[in-house]
C-alpha cells in the first residue's frame, strides 16, 4: 500500500529560495610600482633622450679636444677626458645614438624573421615544422657571439653590418617562442570557433592567434634590446663596429683598455652605462612578461 501525501491548503506558503547571482569579480588592484622598475624606465628614458638630442644634452663636442688628456672626473668633466682630451661624457651621450640604433635594427631583424618562422612552423606543422625547427636548433647550438662574428666577417665591419649580425643570432629565440605560443593559442576554443564559423586562415591568424601571442614576444624583444646593446658593444670593442673617431660605447671602452692603471674612468664609467642599460632592459622585460 502506497502512502500519499496531501498538502494542507491552510498551511502557509514557504517561498522557494532562489540561488543568489554570483557577485561581480572585483578588479585586481595593482600595488605600488616597484622602485626598481621606475629606475629602469628612468635609465631607458635618459638613454633615449641622449640618442635623440645628443647635441643638446652633451656639454661639449664629442670630436674635438676640450682640455688636457686623461683628466679625472670632476665638476667640469663629469666622466673625465680621454687620452686625446675629449670630454668622455659627451662621447658617451653621442654614442648612445649609434648603440641604440644598432640594437633596434638587430631586434627588428630577429623579431621579424623569427616571428615569420615561428608562425609558419606553428601553423603548417608536419614536415615544414620539423625542418624549420631543426634549422632553429642549429642556430641555437652556435654561441651568439661566434655567430655574430661569423656574419660580420662575411659582411664587413660597420654599424649596420654588426646590427644585422646580432639580429641573425636573435632569430632562433624569437622563432621558438612564437612557435610555442602559436601552437598553444591554436588549440583554444575561440580559435576553433573562428575556423568553424568560416574564418579564413590569414584572418584568424591575424585577429586571434597573433594578437593573443604578442605579450611574451614583446617581453622577449625588451630583453633582446639589452642583449643586442651588449653584443654590439662587444663587436665594437673588437673593432667590428663604427670607425674612429665616431663614438660608440664598445669602441670607447676599447680605446681605454690600455689605460686602466693610469685612467680607470675611461673604461669603467662607459662600462657602467652599458651595465645600467642592459639591467634596465632586463627589468622591464620581466615586468612585461609577468603581466599575463
Buried (B, 14 or more C-beta within 10 A) or exposed (E): EEEEEEEEEEEEEEEEEEEEEEEEEEEEEEEEEEEEBEBBBEBBEBBEBBBEEBEEBBEBBBEEBBEEBBBEBEEEBBBBBBBEBBBBBBBBBBBBBBBBBBBBBBBBBBBEBBBBBBBBBBBEEEEEBEEBBEBBEEBBEEEBBEBBBBBBEEBEBBBEBBBBBBBBBBBBBBBBBBBBBBBEBBEEEEBEEBEEEEBEEEEBBEEBBBEBBEBBBEBBBBBBBBBBBBBBBBBBBBEBBBEEEBBBBBBBBBBBEEBEEEBBBBBBBBBEBBEBBBBBBBBBBBBBBEEE
